[in-house]
């Protein structure tokens, strides 16, 4: 198996197999890696067919309409592998990249207004969010960021990035976390990942070129709005490119509402791009899964949302049980002395306390990045307290209530 993995990386990064639509950059390495992995392990085809059957069955049974039903929050751990000071990106840049993902996946990106009118009716909030992990797999507190001086160039172009003994970092269990290695790959490749079921557990994550992490900041056009990671996470959650596994009009991405498309688009078209007889609307070149510039990408579709939700309820279903977004209980034994009444909430958070005596309680609320956004102290015993949530955006939050002897931590979801 190790020989196979080494072969995959050697062929992938030192051949001409990657699709390239810009003279300076290779947008994505997913399909080339997928082709190589499948050629090395033909059994993957049957595994992915079974996965596809389960995903399609879930979609058929649970297909959603335009109304938000629930929001899934995925814990993220950033592995920053650096060889120079420039590559050791600051926390602020990583949080900025996480913000980009949350805006884009929830269709809260300000440039969503630029989605052409002909495609706005199918542009969707995917109901997926991301948080910086708040606890490690063994229950210890963390900020979700790992840093390591790797003392080697282009570590992302080798199999070393996920092997601690070769300079990389150990993956956190990918059944419960999204692992993102941010590092130097090579001069042109922006990022790569694997479809669910393709990767071995020790490298089932995303590799991102440090040069394209975040929106603005030190990154440079035309890939400077953080959309590379949005694209790669789409793959990690089961999406293919709009043209499917191969270019040409005989292939498709198994998504009903993305137009049939012949090949990748590059640059930033300002008019319909017609291929595969898909006029008058043409290709959905502003889709996050195409190869256009970051400032041109603005949308996922409802069909893509359903497929990612299907993946999260089948192939990657253990993410639904992850406690990675919750703060670990380290200061007091966990005792349920408070409960949330009605969750999800809209404008008002109601907490019901049940204590044996009057005590001082502190209520802390954190957003999905782990930032403390609300603190209140109350004297409580057996009573309800109300917190105005109308000032907060829709999304997931962590609420922590504690006294001198007990504490409770739980996740809430605010919907519009």
C-alpha positions in Angstrom: 0.0 0.0 0.0 2.8 2.4 0.8 4.4 1.8 -2.6 1.0 2.6 -4.2 0.7 5.8 -2.3 4.2 6.9 -3.3 3.5 6.1 -6.9 0.3 8.2 -6.8 2.2 11.2 -5.7 5.1 10.8 -8.0 2.9 10.4 -11.1 0.5 13.1 -10.0 3.0 15.9 -9.4 5.7 15.2 -11.9 3.6 14.4 -15.0 1.5 16.5 -17.3 -1.7 14.9 -16.2 -3.3 17.9 -14.5 -6.0 19.9 -16.3 -4.7 23.4 -16.7 -6.7 26.3 -18.1 -4.4 29.2 -17.1 -0.8 29.6 -18.4 0.4 30.3 -14.9 -1.7 28.1 -12.6 -3.1 24.6 -12.3 -6.5 25.2 -10.6 -7.1 21.8 -9.1 -5.5 18.4 -8.9 -8.4 16.3 -7.8 -9.3 14.6 -11.1 -5.7 13.6 -12.0 -5.2 12.1 -8.6 -8.5 10.3 -8.9 -7.6 8.8 -12.3 -4.3 7.6 -10.9 -5.7 6.1 -7.7 -8.4 4.2 -9.7 -5.8 2.9 -12.1 -3.8 1.6 -9.2 -6.8 0.2 -7.3 -9.6 -1.0 -9.6 -11.7 -2.1 -6.5 -12.4 1.6 -5.8 -14.9 1.6 -8.7 -17.2 -0.8 -7.0 -16.8 1.0 -3.6 -17.7 4.4 -5.2 -20.7 2.8 -7.0 -22.0 1.6 -3.6 -21.4 5.1 -2.2 -23.2 6.6 -5.1 -26.2 4.3 -4.6 -26.5 5.3 -0.9 -26.1 9.0 -1.7 -28.8 8.9 -4.4 -31.1 6.9 -2.2 -30.7 9.5 0.6 -31.3 12.4 -1.9 -34.5 10.7 -3.2 -35.8 10.2 0.4 -34.7 13.5 1.8 -34.5 16.0 -1.0 -35.0 19.5 0.4 -36.8 22.5 -0.8 -35.5 26.1 -0.7 -36.3 26.4 3.0 -33.5 25.7 5.5 -34.2 22.5 7.4 -31.0 22.2 9.4 -27.4 23.4 9.4 -24.5 21.0 9.6 -21.2 22.4 11.1 -18.0 20.6 10.3 -14.9 21.1 12.5 -11.8 22.1 10.7 -8.1 21.7 11.7 -5.6 23.7 9.7 -2.1 22.1 9.5 0.3 25.0 8.6 3.5 23.5 7.3 6.0 26.2 6.6 9.6 26.4 5.3 9.8 30.2 5.3 8.3 33.0 7.4 6.0 33.9 4.5 4.5 30.4 4.5 3.8 30.5 8.3 0.4 32.3 7.8 -1.0 34.2 10.8 -4.1 33.1 12.6 -6.0 36.0 11.2 -5.5 34.8 7.7 -6.7 31.3 8.6 -9.8 32.7 10.3 -10.4 34.9 7.2 -10.3 31.7 5.0 -12.8 30.0 7.3 -15.1 33.1 7.0 -14.9 32.8 3.2 -16.0 29.2 3.4 -18.9 30.0 5.7 -20.1 32.9 3.5 -19.8 30.9 0.3 -21.4 27.7 1.5 -24.3 29.6 3.2 -24.7 32.0 0.1 -23.9 35.0 2.3 -21.1 36.1 0.1 -21.6 39.8 -0.8 -20.7 39.0 -4.5 -23.7 36.6 -4.8 -25.5 39.6 -6.4 -23.1 39.1 -9.4 -24.6 35.6 -10.1 -26.2 36.1 -13.5 -30.0 36.4 -13.3 -30.5 33.2 -15.4 -28.7 31.2 -12.7 -30.0 32.9 -9.5 -33.1 30.6 -9.1 -30.9 27.5 -8.8 -28.2 29.2 -6.5 -28.4 27.7 -3.0 -27.5 28.0 0.6 -25.9 24.6 1.2 -26.8 24.6 4.9 -23.2 23.6 5.7 -20.9 25.6 8.0 -17.4 25.2 9.3 -15.8 25.9 12.7 -12.2 25.9 13.9 -11.9 22.8 16.0 -12.3 23.5 19.7 -11.2 20.1 21.0 -8.7 17.5 19.8 -9.7 13.9 19.1 -8.7 13.0 22.7 -10.8 15.8 24.2 -8.1 18.5 24.9 -8.7 22.2 24.1 -7.4 23.5 20.9 -7.7 26.5 18.5 -7.8 24.2 15.5 -4.4 25.3 14.2 -1.3 23.1 14.1 2.0 24.7 13.0 5.2 22.9 12.0 8.5 24.1 10.5 9.0 21.3 7.9 12.5 22.4 6.8 11.8 21.2 3.2 10.5 22.8 0.0 7.3 21.8 -1.7 6.2 19.3 0.9 2.7 19.3 -0.5 4.1 17.9 -3.8 5.2 14.7 -1.9 3.6 12.2 0.4 5.5 13.7 3.3 2.9 16.3 4.3 0.8 13.7 6.2 3.6 11.7 7.7 5.2 13.1 10.9 8.4 11.0 10.5 9.0 12.6 7.1 8.4 16.2 8.3 4.6 16.5 8.0 1.8 16.3 10.6 -0.5 13.5 11.7 -4.0 13.7 10.4 -6.9 14.1 12.9 -9.5 11.4 12.4 -11.1 12.3 9.1 -14.3 10.7 10.1 -14.8 13.5 12.6 -12.7 16.4 11.2 -11.9 18.2 8.0 -8.1 18.3 7.8 -6.6 21.1 5.6 -2.8 21.1 5.1 -1.7 24.6 4.1 1.8 24.5 2.6 4.0 25.0 -0.4 3.0 22.6 -3.2 4.9 23.7 -6.3 5.0 26.8 -8.4 1.6 26.4 -10.1 -0.8 23.9 -8.4 -3.3 25.6 -6.2 -4.8 22.7 -4.3 -6.0 19.1 -4.4 -8.1 16.6 -2.5 -10.1 13.3 -3.0 -13.7 12.3 -3.5 -15.2 10.5 -0.5 -14.0 6.9 -0.4 -10.9 7.4 -2.6 -8.3 8.3 0.0 -6.7 6.3 2.7 -7.6 7.5 6.3 -4.1 8.9 6.8 -4.4 11.5 4.0 -8.2 12.0 3.6 -8.2 15.7 3.6 -7.4 18.8 1.5 -4.0 20.3 0.6 -4.0 24.0 -0.1 -1.2 26.1 -1.6 -0.4 28.7 1.1 -0.4 31.4 -1.7 -4.2 31.2 -2.1 -5.3 31.0 1.5 -7.8 33.7 2.4 -9.6 36.7 0.8 -7.3 39.5 -0.1 -4.6 39.8 2.5 -1.2 38.8 1.0 -2.8 36.7 -1.7 -2.8 38.1 -5.3 -5.3 38.0 -8.2 -6.7 36.1 -9.9 -7.0 33.5 -7.1 -7.1 35.8 -4.1 -10.6 35.4 -2.7 -10.2 32.1 -0.9 -12.3 30.1 -3.5 -9.7 27.4 -4.0 -10.5 25.9 -0.6 -14.2 26.3 -1.3 -13.7 24.3 -4.5 -11.6 21.6 -2.9 -14.0 21.1 0.0 -16.8 20.7 -2.5 -14.8 17.7 -3.9 -14.2 16.4 -0.4 -18.0 16.5 0.1 -18.7 14.6 -3.1 -18.9 17.1 -5.9 -17.3 16.7 -9.2 -16.4 19.4 -11.7 -19.4 20.5 -13.8 -18.1 18.6 -16.9 -17.8 15.4 -14.9 -14.8 13.0 -14.6 -13.7 13.7 -18.2 -14.1 16.5 -20.6 -16.6 16.1 -23.4 -20.4 16.1 -23.8 -20.7 12.4 -23.0 -19.9 13.0 -19.3 -21.7 14.7 -16.5 -21.3 15.6 -12.8 -24.5 13.6 -11.7 -26.1 16.9 -10.6 -29.4 17.6 -12.3 -29.4 21.4 -12.2 -25.8 22.1 -13.3 -25.9 22.5 -17.1 -24.1 19.9 -19.2 -20.7 21.4 -19.9 -17.9 20.3 -22.3 -14.8 21.5 -20.4 -13.4 23.9 -17.8 -13.9 27.6 -18.2 -11.1 30.0 -17.3 -10.8 33.7 -16.7 -14.1 35.5 -16.0 -16.6 35.3 -18.9 -19.1 38.1 -19.0 -21.6 36.5 -21.4 -23.1 33.0 -21.9 -20.6 30.3 -22.8 -22.4 27.8 -24.9 -21.3 24.1 -25.0 -22.9 20.7 -25.3 -26.1 22.4 -26.8 -26.8 24.0 -23.4 -28.0 27.4 -24.8 -29.4 29.9 -24.2 -28.1 29.9 -20.6 -24.8 28.1 -21.4 -22.2 26.9 -18.9 -22.6 27.8 -15.2 -19.1 29.2 -15.3 -19.6 31.1 -12.0 -20.1 27.8 -10.1 -17.5 27.2 -7.4 -16.6 23.9 -9.0 -15.5 25.4 -12.4 -12.0 26.7 -13.0 -12.8 30.4 -13.4 -11.1 33.2 -11.4 -12.0 33.7 -7.8 -13.8 37.0 -8.5 -16.0 35.2 -11.0 -17.1 32.3 -8.7 -20.3 33.0 -6.7 -22.6 30.0 -6.3 -23.4 26.4 -5.6 -26.7 25.0 -6.9 -29.5 23.2 -5.0 -28.5 20.0 -6.6 -25.0 20.4 -5.4 -26.3 21.2 -1.9 -28.4 18.0 -1.9 -25.4 15.9 -3.0 -23.1 17.4 -0.3 -25.9 16.8 2.3 -26.3 13.3 1.0 -22.6 12.7 1.4 -22.7 14.0 5.0 -25.6 11.6 5.8 -24.0 8.5 4.2 -20.3 8.3 3.3 -19.2 11.0 5.8 -22.0 10.6 8.3 -19.8 10.4 11.4 -19.1 14.1 10.9 -22.7 14.6 12.2 -21.6 13.1 15.5 -18.3 15.0 15.8 -17.8 17.1 19.0 -14.9 18.9 17.4 -16.8 22.2 17.4 -17.7 22.0 21.1 -15.5 23.3 23.9 -14.1 20.5 26.1 -15.3 20.3 29.7 -12.1 20.7 31.6 -12.9 22.8 34.7 -15.9 21.0 36.2 -17.8 17.7 35.9 -20.4 17.8 33.2 -23.9 18.0 34.9 -27.1 18.9 33.0 -28.4 21.7 35.1 -29.6 23.9 32.2 -31.4 23.1 29.0 -32.3 25.0 25.9 -36.0 25.4 25.1 -36.6 25.2 21.4 -33.6 24.6 19.1 -33.1 25.9 16.3 -34.1 29.4 17.4 -35.0 32.5 15.5 -34.8 35.6 17.7 -34.8 34.5 21.3 -32.6 32.0 23.2 -34.4 30.5 26.2 -32.4 28.7 28.9 -34.1 26.8 31.8 -32.1 26.4 34.9 -32.7 23.7 37.5 -30.4 24.1 40.6 -30.8 22.9 44.1 -30.0 26.4 45.5 -29.5 29.9 44.3 -26.2 30.3 42.5 -24.3 32.7 40.3 -24.2 31.5 36.7 -22.1 32.7 33.8 -23.4 32.3 30.3 -20.8 32.4 27.5 -21.7 32.3 23.7 -19.1 31.5 21.0 -19.4 31.8 17.3 -18.3 28.9 15.0 -14.7 30.2 14.9 -14.4 29.9 18.7 -14.6 33.7 19.2 -16.4 34.7 22.4 -19.2 37.0 21.4 -21.5 37.2 24.5 -21.1 37.1 28.2 -23.8 37.5 30.9 -23.8 36.8 34.6 -27.1 35.8 36.3 -28.2 34.8 39.8 -30.4 31.7 39.2 -32.0 28.7 40.8 -35.1 27.3 39.1 -36.1 29.8 36.4 -35.8 30.7 32.8 -33.6 33.4 31.3 -33.9 34.9 27.8 -31.1 36.2 25.5 -31.9 38.3 22.5 -30.5 36.6 19.4 -31.9 38.9 16.8 -28.6 40.8 16.6 -26.7 37.6 15.6 -26.5 36.1 12.0 -28.0 32.8 11.1 -25.6 29.9 11.9 -24.3 27.7 14.6 -23.2 28.8 18.0 -21.7 27.2 21.2 -23.4 28.1 24.5 -21.6 27.4 27.8 -23.3 27.9 31.1 -21.3 27.3 34.4 -21.4 27.9 38.1 -18.7 27.3 40.6 -19.5 23.6 40.7 -21.2 22.5 37.4 -21.3 23.4 33.8 -23.1 22.6 30.5 -22.0 23.1 26.9 -24.2 22.7 23.9 -24.6 23.8 20.3 -27.5 25.9 19.1 -28.6 26.9 15.6 -30.1 30.2 14.6 -32.3 30.3 11.5 -33.8 33.3 9.8 
